[in-house]
Amino acid sequence: MSATSAEQLPTGAVDKVAKVTLAFWLMKICATTVGETGGDLVSMTLKVGYAVSSLILLGFFVITLIAQLRSKRFHPALYWLVILATSTAGTTLSDFMDRSLGLGYATGATIIAGVLIAVLAAWRLTYGSLKVDHIREPGVETFYWLAILASNTLGTALGDFLADTSGLGYLWSNAVISGGIVLTILAWKFTRISTTVLFWIAFVLTRPFGATMGDLLTKSHAKGGLDLGTIGSTAALLGLLVVLLIATTANYRKWFTGARPA
């Protein structure tokens, strides 16, 4: 099984995903924070429950993924809609495993980490690379989105483990995760560690950053949160994501070209 190279693709094939730049990471953190507040909004505020909300949000993910796979070029709004779908579905899936099934955060995180490793291993064995700077072939893109769904689900479990099981609380958990993100940035800047490896580490870490940030915004004062509510927080964060989307779309060349690939 050989890797699919750019030369093997049809003439005129274009990348289907966003370039990895500072704008990408800002929008990813915003989207994953919305995933936490939005997932909690469906499962808890609307009292749908973790199992039903997971089915609903997985259905939304499948619909957006099909639209993304069928598109012939990169559509920023559609791309970030799929990211939002993976983030919200990841939130309720993790909560369902950890709380409804009673597996606990540590066991849930271990299982999801195994799923992520399996997806990445299958991707690597099938196509010979895990690079995310040239996603064009449908099979590669499918693995890309499955890895993102697993990463966002894993990030939720890690964030909950740090905030609840470890006893750190939302604020200190966020500080610990922020430290991990800083170390990843330093490794990217000053070491020769594969940028692909560092991309997936950063992708996983930015999810619990968003999860703990979302919990910090929405949970009650008694639980160490700011008690802003899931509805208001989700609306505000969605507004911020839309603003960033408009800004990056309007300045596409400035934000999405010339960046070091992951």
C-alpha atoms as a printed R data frame, in Angstrom:
    type eleno elety resid chain resno       x      y       z
1   ATOM     1    CA   MET     A     1   0.000  0.000   0.000
2   ATOM     2    CA   SER     A     2   1.671  3.192  -1.150
3   ATOM     3    CA   ALA     A     3   1.183  6.813  -0.233
4   ATOM     4    CA   THR     A     4  -0.963  9.019  -2.430
5   ATOM     5    CA   SER     A     5   1.170 11.889  -3.697
6   ATOM     6    CA   ALA     A     6   0.157 15.190  -5.197
7   ATOM     7    CA   GLU     A     7   1.433 13.942  -8.556
8   ATOM     8    CA   GLN     A     8  -1.020 11.016  -8.479
9   ATOM     9    CA   LEU     A     9  -4.012 13.287  -8.017
10  ATOM    10    CA   PRO     A    10  -6.094 14.648 -10.870
11  ATOM    11    CA   THR     A    11  -4.912 17.843 -12.500
12  ATOM    12    CA   GLY     A    12  -6.343 20.829 -10.693
13  ATOM    13    CA   ALA     A    13  -6.862 19.005  -7.362
14  ATOM    14    CA   VAL     A    14  -6.744 21.451  -4.479
15  ATOM    15    CA   ASP     A    15  -6.338 21.209  -0.734
16  ATOM    16    CA   LYS     A    16  -9.629 20.663   1.095
17  ATOM    17    CA   VAL     A    17  -8.656 21.834   4.588
18  ATOM    18    CA   ALA     A    18  -7.445 25.008   6.281
19  ATOM    19    CA   LYS     A    19  -3.759 25.826   6.422
20  ATOM    20    CA   VAL     A    20  -2.217 25.541   9.882
21  ATOM    21    CA   THR     A    21  -1.489 29.112  10.978
22  ATOM    22    CA   LEU     A    22  -2.034 31.218  14.078
23  ATOM    23    CA   ALA     A    23  -5.526 31.995  12.782
24  ATOM    24    CA   PHE     A    24  -6.224 28.267  12.546
25  ATOM    25    CA   TRP     A    25  -5.344 27.685  16.196
26  ATOM    26    CA   LEU     A    26  -7.338 30.678  17.425
27  ATOM    27    CA   MET     A    27 -10.408 29.443  15.559
28  ATOM    28    CA   LYS     A    28  -9.831 25.869  16.699
29  ATOM    29    CA   ILE     A    29  -9.746 26.891  20.364
30  ATOM    30    CA   CYS     A    30 -12.867 28.980  19.876
31  ATOM    31    CA   ALA     A    31 -14.639 26.115  18.079
32  ATOM    32    CA   THR     A    32 -13.712 23.549  20.728
33  ATOM    33    CA   THR     A    33 -14.891 25.863  23.500
34  ATOM    34    CA   VAL     A    34 -18.204 26.170  21.646
35  ATOM    35    CA   GLY     A    35 -18.172 22.369  21.423
36  ATOM    36    CA   GLU     A    36 -18.079 22.124  25.204
37  ATOM    37    CA   THR     A    37 -20.766 24.715  25.878
38  ATOM    38    CA   GLY     A    38 -22.878 23.578  22.915
39  ATOM    39    CA   GLY     A    39 -22.645 19.906  23.848
40  ATOM    40    CA   ASP     A    40 -23.639 20.708  27.438
41  ATOM    41    CA   LEU     A    41 -26.470 22.882  26.121
42  ATOM    42    CA   VAL     A    42 -27.979 19.957  24.199
43  ATOM    43    CA   SER     A    43 -27.350 17.215  26.763
44  ATOM    44    CA   MET     A    44 -27.960 19.066  30.043
45  ATOM    45    CA   THR     A    45 -29.664 22.434  29.567
46  ATOM    46    CA   LEU     A    46 -32.192 20.969  27.116
47  ATOM    47    CA   LYS     A    47 -32.248 17.751  29.203
48  ATOM    48    CA   VAL     A    48 -31.825 15.504  26.157
49  ATOM    49    CA   GLY     A    49 -29.314 13.254  27.889
50  ATOM    50    CA   TYR     A    50 -25.879 12.071  26.815
51  ATOM    51    CA   ALA     A    51 -26.961  9.086  24.706
52  ATOM    52    CA   VAL     A    52 -29.620 10.864  22.653
53  ATOM    53    CA   SER     A    53 -27.568 14.037  22.289
54  ATOM    54    CA   SER     A    54 -24.620 11.947  21.079
55  ATOM    55    CA   LEU     A    55 -26.797 10.351  18.394
56  ATOM    56    CA   ILE     A    56 -28.141 13.754  17.332
57  ATOM    57    CA   LEU     A    57 -24.715 15.368  17.169
58  ATOM    58    CA   LEU     A    58 -23.109 12.368  15.451
59  ATOM    59    CA   GLY     A    59 -25.867 12.628  12.852
60  ATOM    60    CA   PHE     A    60 -25.002 16.299  12.397
61  ATOM    61    CA   PHE     A    61 -21.334 15.329  12.035
62  ATOM    62    CA   VAL     A    62 -22.142 12.733   9.346
63  ATOM    63    CA   ILE     A    63 -24.231 15.250   7.374
64  ATOM    64    CA   THR     A    64 -21.537 17.941   7.479
65  ATOM    65    CA   LEU     A    65 -18.808 15.397   6.715
66  ATOM    66    CA   ILE     A    66 -20.626 14.150   3.606
67  ATOM    67    CA   ALA     A    67 -20.993 17.734   2.394
68  ATOM    68    CA   GLN     A    68 -17.282 18.354   3.067
69  ATOM    69    CA   LEU     A    69 -16.170 15.182   1.271
70  ATOM    70    CA   ARG     A    70 -18.360 15.952  -1.745
71  ATOM    71    CA   SER     A    71 -17.065 19.498  -2.107
72  ATOM    72    CA   LYS     A    72 -14.429 20.042  -4.781
73  ATOM    73    CA   ARG     A    73 -12.459 22.740  -2.978
74  ATOM    74    CA   PHE     A    74 -11.868 24.324   0.401
75  ATOM    75    CA   HIS     A    75 -14.924 26.107   1.810
76  ATOM    76    CA   PRO     A    76 -13.957 27.847   5.088
77  ATOM    77    CA   ALA     A    77 -17.491 27.961   6.525
78  ATOM    78    CA   LEU     A    78 -18.135 24.292   5.740
79  ATOM    79    CA   TYR     A    79 -14.744 23.242   7.113
80  ATOM    80    CA   TRP     A    80 -15.319 24.952  10.454
81  ATOM    81    CA   LEU     A    81 -18.852 23.629  10.611
82  ATOM    82    CA   VAL     A    82 -17.413 20.098  10.515
83  ATOM    83    CA   ILE     A    83 -14.903 21.070  13.223
84  ATOM    84    CA   LEU     A    84 -17.811 22.296  15.358
85  ATOM    85    CA   ALA     A    85 -19.652 19.041  14.703
86  ATOM    86    CA   THR     A    86 -16.679 16.934  15.851
87  ATOM    87    CA   SER     A    87 -16.268 19.107  18.930
88  ATOM    88    CA   THR     A    88 -19.892 19.008  20.096
89  ATOM    89    CA   ALA     A    89 -20.227 15.297  19.324
90  ATOM    90    CA   GLY     A    90 -16.916 14.650  21.081
91  ATOM    91    CA   THR     A    91 -18.224 16.389  24.201
92  ATOM    92    CA   THR     A    92 -21.367 14.288  24.521
93  ATOM    93    CA   LEU     A    93 -19.632 11.045  23.474
94  ATOM    94    CA   SER     A    94 -17.013 11.504  26.181
95  ATOM    95    CA   ASP     A    95 -19.650 12.373  28.776
96  ATOM    96    CA   PHE     A    96 -21.726  9.334  27.764
97  ATOM    97    CA   MET     A    97 -18.746  7.012  28.214
98  ATOM    98    CA   ASP     A    98 -17.531  8.585  31.431
99  ATOM    99    CA   ARG     A    99 -20.864  9.244  33.163
100 ATOM   100    CA   SER     A   100 -23.678  7.206  31.619
101 ATOM   101    CA   LEU     A   101 -21.596  4.047  31.165
102 ATOM   102    CA   GLY     A   102 -19.728  4.716  34.415
103 ATOM   103    CA   LEU     A   103 -16.272  4.166  32.918
104 ATOM   104    CA   GLY     A   104 -14.768  7.214  34.593
105 ATOM   105    CA   TYR     A   105 -12.581  9.880  33.034
106 ATOM   106    CA   ALA     A   106  -9.288  7.967  33.210
107 ATOM   107    CA   THR     A   107 -10.670  4.793  31.618
108 ATOM   108    CA   GLY     A   108 -12.654  6.764  29.059
109 ATOM   109    CA   ALA     A   109  -9.591  8.795  28.082
110 ATOM   110    CA   THR     A   110  -7.520  5.609  27.738
111 ATOM   111    CA   ILE     A   111 -10.088  3.973  25.448
112 ATOM   112    CA   ILE     A   112 -10.434  7.076  23.271
113 ATOM   113    CA   ALA     A   113  -6.644  7.457  23.095
114 ATOM   114    CA   GLY     A   114  -6.512  3.884  21.803
115 ATOM   115    CA   VAL     A   115  -9.107  4.728  19.145
116 ATOM   116    CA   LEU     A   116  -7.094  7.786  18.058
117 ATOM   117    CA   ILE     A   117  -3.883  5.749  17.833
118 ATOM   118    CA   ALA     A   118  -5.693  3.083  15.802
119 ATOM   119    CA   VAL     A   119  -7.058  5.683  13.360
120 ATOM   120    CA   LEU     A   120  -3.647  7.317  12.926
121 ATOM   121    CA   ALA     A   121  -1.949  3.921  12.511
122 ATOM   122    CA   ALA     A   122  -4.474  2.835   9.856
123 ATOM   123    CA   TRP     A   123  -4.027  6.172   8.081
124 ATOM   124    CA   ARG     A   124  -0.230  5.808   8.140
125 ATOM   125    CA   LEU     A   125  -0.286  2.204   6.940
126 ATOM   126    CA   THR     A   126  -2.757  2.958   4.152
127 ATOM   127    CA   TYR     A   127  -1.281  6.171   2.759
128 ATOM   128    CA   GLY     A   128   2.274  6.251   4.114
129 ATOM   129    CA   SER     A   129   1.975  9.671   5.749
130 ATOM   130    CA   LEU     A   130   0.040 11.612   8.387
131 ATOM   131    CA   LYS     A   131   0.801 15.047   6.988
132 ATOM   132    CA   VAL     A   132  -2.066 17.518   7.119
133 ATOM   133    CA   ASP     A   133  -0.749 20.207   4.766
134 ATOM   134    CA   HIS     A   134  -2.034 18.514   1.582
135 ATOM   135    CA   ILE     A   135  -5.423 16.873   2.152
136 ATOM   136    CA   ARG     A   136  -6.951 16.257  -1.269
137 ATOM   137    CA   GLU     A   137  -7.735 12.557  -1.796
138 ATOM   138    CA   PRO     A   138 -11.115 11.424  -0.339
139 ATOM   139    CA   GLY     A   139  -9.662  8.485   1.605
140 ATOM   140    CA   VAL     A   140  -7.020 10.658   3.243
141 ATOM   141    CA   GLU     A   141  -9.626 13.271   4.096
142 ATOM   142    CA   THR     A   142 -11.857 10.633   5.694
143 ATOM   143    CA   PHE     A   143  -9.005  9.527   7.980
144 ATOM   144    CA   TYR     A   144  -8.276 13.196   8.731
145 ATOM   145    CA   TRP     A   145 -11.814 13.810   9.988
146 ATOM   146    CA   LEU     A   146 -11.999 10.561  11.949
147 ATOM   147    CA   ALA     A   147  -8.740 11.505  13.679
148 ATOM   148    CA   ILE     A   148 -10.126 14.960  14.459
149 ATOM   149    CA   LEU     A   149 -13.324 13.462  15.929
150 ATOM   150    CA   ALA     A   150 -11.262 11.093  18.105
151 ATOM   151    CA   SER     A   151  -8.908 13.930  19.106
152 ATOM   152    CA   ASN     A   152 -11.747 16.191  20.197
153 ATOM   153    CA   THR     A   153 -13.411 13.361  22.134
154 ATOM   154    CA   LEU     A   154 -10.109 12.528  23.836
155 ATOM   155    CA   GLY     A   155  -9.517 16.171  24.670
156 ATOM   156    CA   THR     A   156 -12.894 16.369  26.404
157 ATOM   157    CA   ALA     A   157 -12.098 13.348  28.570
158 ATOM   158    CA   LEU     A   158  -8.661 14.731  29.464
159 ATOM   159    CA   GLY     A   159 -10.109 18.108  30.392
160 ATOM   160    CA   ASP     A   160 -12.772 16.530  32.621
161 ATOM   161    CA   PHE     A   161 -10.180 14.266  34.236
162 ATOM   162    CA   LEU     A   162  -7.960 17.208  35.147
163 ATOM   163    CA   ALA     A   163 -10.788 19.470  36.292
164 ATOM   164    CA   ASP     A   164 -12.760 16.889  38.290
165 ATOM   165    CA   THR     A   165 -10.905 13.674  39.119
166 ATOM   166    CA   SER     A   166  -7.528 15.297  39.761
167 ATOM   167    CA   GLY     A   167  -9.083 17.996  41.928
168 ATOM   168    CA   LEU     A   168  -7.349 20.839  40.104
169 ATOM   169    CA   GLY     A   169 -10.577 22.618  39.192
170 ATOM   170    CA   TYR     A   170 -11.261 24.525  35.990
171 ATOM   171    CA   LEU     A   171  -8.822 27.402  36.427
172 ATOM   172    CA   TRP     A   172  -5.758 25.352  37.411
173 ATOM   173    CA   SER     A   173  -6.549 22.667  34.855
174 ATOM   174    CA   ASN     A   174  -6.593 25.348  32.201
175 ATOM   175    CA   ALA     A   175  -3.212 26.590  33.459
176 ATOM   176    CA   VAL     A   176  -1.712 23.070  33.245
177 ATOM   177    CA   ILE     A   177  -3.044 22.542  29.728
178 ATOM   178    CA   SER     A   178  -1.794 25.987  28.705
179 ATOM   179    CA   GLY     A   179   1.658 24.951  29.906
180 ATOM   180    CA   GLY     A   180   1.486 21.865  27.704
181 ATOM   181    CA   ILE     A   181   0.536 24.008  24.714
182 ATOM   182    CA   VAL     A   182   3.456 26.372  25.402
183 ATOM   183    CA   LEU     A   183   5.868 23.425  25.584
184 ATOM   184    CA   THR     A   184   4.523 22.151  22.253
185 ATOM   185    CA   ILE     A   185   5.093 25.569  20.670
186 ATOM   186    CA   LEU     A   186   8.660 25.646  22.024
187 ATOM   187    CA   ALA     A   187   9.277 22.147  20.658
188 ATOM   188    CA   TRP     A   188   8.023 23.299  17.249
189 ATOM   189    CA   LYS     A   189  10.249 26.361  17.363
190 ATOM   190    CA   PHE     A   190  13.480 24.958  18.782
191 ATOM   191    CA   THR     A   191  13.574 21.193  18.143
192 ATOM   192    CA   ARG     A   192  13.544 18.883  15.165
193 ATOM   193    CA   ILE     A   193  10.539 16.887  16.373
194 ATOM   194    CA   SER     A   194   8.211 16.087  13.482
195 ATOM   195    CA   THR     A   195   5.755 18.917  12.879
196 ATOM   196    CA   THR     A   196   3.110 16.293  12.115
197 ATOM   197    CA   VAL     A   197   3.551 14.754  15.581
198 ATOM   198    CA   LEU     A   198   3.457 18.193  17.178
199 ATOM   199    CA   PHE     A   199   0.313 19.091  15.222
200 ATOM   200    CA   TRP     A   200  -1.626 16.150  16.660
201 ATOM   201    CA   ILE     A   201  -0.306 16.834  20.172
202 ATOM   202    CA   ALA     A   202  -1.425 20.458  19.855
203 ATOM   203    CA   PHE     A   203  -4.755 19.403  18.383
204 ATOM   204    CA   VAL     A   204  -5.466 17.147  21.356
205 ATOM   205    CA   LEU     A   205  -4.280 19.714  23.926
206 ATOM   206    CA   THR     A   206  -6.310 22.603  22.524
207 ATOM   207    CA   ARG     A   207  -9.474 20.538  23.017
208 ATOM   208    CA   PRO     A   208  -9.208 20.234  26.852
209 ATOM   209    CA   PHE     A   209  -8.153 23.890  26.871
210 ATOM   210    CA   GLY     A   210 -11.479 24.680  25.216
211 ATOM   211    CA   ALA     A   211 -13.318 22.176  27.423
212 ATOM   212    CA   THR     A   212 -12.037 23.604  30.693
213 ATOM   213    CA   MET     A   213 -12.533 27.143  29.406
214 ATOM   214    CA   GLY     A   214 -16.118 26.277  28.494
215 ATOM   215    CA   ASP     A   215 -16.726 24.765  31.935
216 ATOM   216    CA   LEU     A   216 -15.127 27.796  33.578
217 ATOM   217    CA   LEU     A   217 -17.570 30.044  31.727
218 ATOM   218    CA   THR     A   218 -20.724 28.000  32.321
219 ATOM   219    CA   LYS     A   219 -20.456 26.158  35.640
220 ATOM   220    CA   SER     A   220 -21.879 27.626  38.853
221 ATOM   221    CA   HIS     A   221 -19.833 29.659  41.313
222 ATOM   222    CA   ALA     A   222 -20.121 26.780  43.780
223 ATOM   223    CA   LYS     A   223 -18.313 24.535  41.280
224 ATOM   224    CA   GLY     A   224 -15.622 27.103  40.565
225 ATOM   225    CA   GLY     A   225 -17.126 28.518  37.362
226 ATOM   226    CA   LEU     A   226 -18.275 31.963  36.283
227 ATOM   227    CA   ASP     A   227 -21.937 30.861  35.942
228 ATOM   228    CA   LEU     A   228 -22.491 32.605  32.586
229 ATOM   229    CA   GLY     A   229 -24.765 29.805  31.363
230 ATOM   230    CA   THR     A   230 -24.535 27.524  28.345
231 ATOM   231    CA   ILE     A   231 -26.873 29.543  26.122
232 ATOM   232    CA   GLY     A   232 -25.181 32.916  26.532
233 ATOM   233    CA   SER     A   233 -21.662 31.478  26.415
234 ATOM   234    CA   THR     A   234 -22.392 29.421  23.299
235 ATOM   235    CA   ALA     A   235 -23.948 32.415  21.514
236 ATOM   236    CA   ALA     A   236 -21.014 34.682  22.386
237 ATOM   237    CA   LEU     A   237 -18.413 32.126  21.316
238 ATOM   238    CA   LEU     A   238 -20.239 31.395  18.065
239 ATOM   239    CA   GLY     A   239 -20.280 35.117  17.381
240 ATOM   240    CA   LEU     A   240 -16.535 35.304  17.949
241 ATOM   241    CA   LEU     A   241 -15.958 32.319  15.660
242 ATOM   242    CA   VAL     A   242 -18.040 33.947  12.912
243 ATOM   243    CA   VAL     A   243 -16.022 37.161  13.254
244 ATOM   244    CA   LEU     A   244 -12.761 35.204  12.950
245 ATOM   245    CA   LEU     A   245 -14.139 33.276   9.988
246 ATOM   246    CA   ILE     A   246 -15.091 36.470   8.185
247 ATOM   247    CA   ALA     A   247 -11.710 38.020   8.962
248 ATOM   248    CA   THR     A   248  -9.707 35.042   7.741
249 ATOM   249    CA   THR     A   249 -11.861 34.587   4.650
250 ATOM   250    CA   ALA     A   250 -11.514 38.249   3.719
251 ATOM   251    CA   ASN     A   251  -7.737 38.080   4.213
252 ATOM   252    CA   TYR     A   252  -7.154 34.588   2.850
253 ATOM   253    CA   ARG     A   253  -3.676 35.171   1.464
254 ATOM   254    CA   LYS     A   254  -2.475 36.904   4.604
255 ATOM   255    CA   TRP     A   255  -3.732 34.229   7.012
256 ATOM   256    CA   PHE     A   256  -3.503 31.001   5.048
257 ATOM   257    CA   THR     A   257  -0.373 31.213   2.894
258 ATOM   258    CA   GLY     A   258   3.287 31.085   3.652
259 ATOM   259    CA   ALA     A   259   2.888 29.172   6.933
260 ATOM   260    CA   ARG     A   260   5.087 26.285   7.975
261 ATOM   261    CA   PRO     A   261   3.069 23.077   7.311
262 ATOM   262    CA   ALA     A   262   2.246 20.799  10.226
